[in-house]
Amino acid sequence: MARRSTGHSRRGLCKKRQRPSKTAQTRGYRLYQQEDGAFARETRVLGKDELQALGRIAVAGMALLQQRWEKHKDVYALLGALFFLKAQLPQWLLGGLCDLLTARLPSAPRDWVRWNLVLALRDVSRLKWTEVFSEAAKLLYGTDAAGRPETIRKSYERVERNLPPQRRRPRRHRLGPPR
């Protein structure tokens, strides 16, 4: 006896629930919304071996930072240690300590700030060299690295002279109009 088709197959009625592949699970994280409205990534419970490995890495990192602080009194070592302890500190304490430590850091030398800005302007814009120095003077107005265009040109040349030859900006001489 032949079966009559009812228009839908048994396979179509009860589909198997498909799981995402492992590669899809490792590439992206599911987000969920917290009570305060912020989004957070879905978390997973770490195994005992994973926790021990993370603990060993943290202990070794903190030991290196401690050595740097004791030997050189490096403020960056203290900042690194703060970020290791970030999860254990209240947000206000972490922010305050970071602000205090970064205030103690030396500012970048003026010549380097000027040199970086001149390079960035030259690479991004189609300005001539004299225009680049005057534009840099306008952008640096009111900062520690402020100066006249001539001062910025001298700073740029000073840094270029002190760089190793392979790190210097290649000079390209443009030909003038044909005679």
C-alpha positions in Angstrom: 0.0 0.0 0.0 1.4 3.4 -1.0 1.6 6.2 1.5 0.1 9.5 0.6 2.1 12.6 1.2 0.5 15.1 3.6 2.7 18.0 2.4 5.2 17.9 5.3 7.7 15.3 6.1 8.5 13.9 9.5 11.9 15.5 9.3 10.4 19.0 9.0 8.2 18.6 12.0 10.8 17.8 14.6 14.0 19.5 13.7 17.0 18.7 15.8 18.3 21.6 17.8 21.6 22.6 16.2 24.5 23.6 18.5 26.9 26.3 17.3 30.3 24.9 16.3 33.3 25.2 18.7 35.0 27.7 16.4 31.9 30.0 16.6 31.9 29.7 20.4 35.5 30.8 20.8 35.4 33.7 18.3 32.5 35.6 19.7 31.1 36.3 23.1 27.5 36.5 24.0 26.6 39.8 25.6 24.0 40.3 28.3 22.6 43.4 29.9 23.2 44.1 33.6 20.8 45.8 36.0 22.6 49.1 35.6 22.1 48.9 31.8 25.7 48.2 30.9 26.6 45.3 28.7 28.9 42.6 29.9 30.4 39.5 28.2 29.1 36.1 29.1 31.5 34.4 31.6 32.6 30.9 32.1 34.0 29.0 35.0 37.7 28.3 34.8 39.1 24.9 35.6 41.6 24.3 38.4 44.5 24.0 36.0 43.6 27.3 34.3 43.3 29.1 37.6 46.7 27.8 38.8 48.3 28.8 35.5 46.9 32.3 35.7 48.0 32.6 39.4 51.6 31.6 38.4 51.6 34.2 35.6 50.4 36.9 38.0 52.9 36.0 40.7 55.8 36.1 38.2 54.6 39.4 36.7 54.2 41.0 40.1 57.7 39.8 41.1 59.2 41.4 38.0 57.4 44.7 38.7 58.6 44.6 42.3 62.2 44.2 41.2 61.8 47.1 38.8 60.4 49.3 41.5 63.1 48.3 44.1 66.0 48.7 41.7 65.0 51.7 39.6 62.1 53.3 41.5 60.2 53.1 38.2 56.7 54.6 38.4 55.6 52.4 35.4 56.2 49.4 37.6 53.7 50.7 40.2 51.2 51.4 37.5 51.6 47.8 36.2 51.1 46.4 39.7 47.9 48.5 40.0 46.5 47.0 36.8 47.4 43.5 38.1 45.3 44.3 41.2 42.5 46.1 39.3 39.8 43.5 40.0 40.6 43.6 43.8 40.5 47.4 44.2 37.5 49.7 44.3 37.1 51.8 41.1 37.6 55.1 43.0 40.9 53.9 44.6 42.3 52.6 41.3 41.4 55.8 39.5 42.9 58.0 42.2 46.1 56.1 42.4 46.5 56.0 38.7 46.0 59.8 38.5 48.6 60.4 41.2 51.1 58.2 39.6 50.7 59.5 36.1 51.0 63.1 37.4 54.5 62.1 38.6 55.6 60.8 35.2 57.9 63.1 33.2 56.4 64.8 30.2 57.7 64.0 26.7 60.6 66.2 25.6 59.5 69.2 23.6 61.7 68.4 20.6 60.1 64.9 20.3 56.6 66.3 20.5 57.4 68.8 17.8 59.1 66.2 15.6 56.2 63.8 15.8 53.7 66.5 15.0 55.7 67.7 12.0 56.0 64.1 10.7 52.3 63.5 11.1 51.3 66.8 9.4 53.8 66.1 6.5 52.5 62.5 6.0 48.8 63.4 6.2 48.6 66.7 4.4 50.0 68.1 1.2 51.5 71.1 2.9 54.9 72.5 2.0 57.6 72.3 4.6 57.3 76.0 5.6 53.5 75.6 5.9 53.9 72.4 8.0 56.1 74.3 10.6 53.6 77.2 10.8 50.6 74.8 11.1 52.5 72.9 13.9 53.1 76.2 15.7 49.3 76.9 15.6 48.4 73.4 16.8 51.0 73.5 19.6 49.9 76.9 20.9 49.1 76.8 24.6 51.0 73.6 25.2 54.5 72.9 26.7 55.9 72.3 23.2 54.6 75.6 21.8 57.0 77.8 19.8 57.4 79.8 16.6 57.6 78.0 13.3 61.4 78.6 13.2 61.8 77.1 16.7 59.8 74.0 15.6 61.9 73.7 12.5 65.1 73.7 14.6 63.6 71.1 17.0 62.7 68.9 14.1 66.2 69.1 12.6 67.8 68.5 16.0 65.9 65.2 16.5 66.6 64.2 12.9 70.3 64.7 13.4 70.4 62.6 16.5 68.5 59.7 14.9 70.5 56.8 13.4 70.7 57.1 9.6 68.3 54.2 9.0 65.6 55.8 11.2 65.7 59.2 9.5 63.1 60.4 7.1 64.3 59.9 3.6 65.0 63.2 1.8 63.4 63.7 -1.5 64.5 66.6 -3.5 61.8 67.9 -5.9 62.9 69.2 -9.2 62.0 72.8 -9.9 60.2 73.8 -13.1 62.0 73.1 -16.3 64.2 75.9 -17.7 
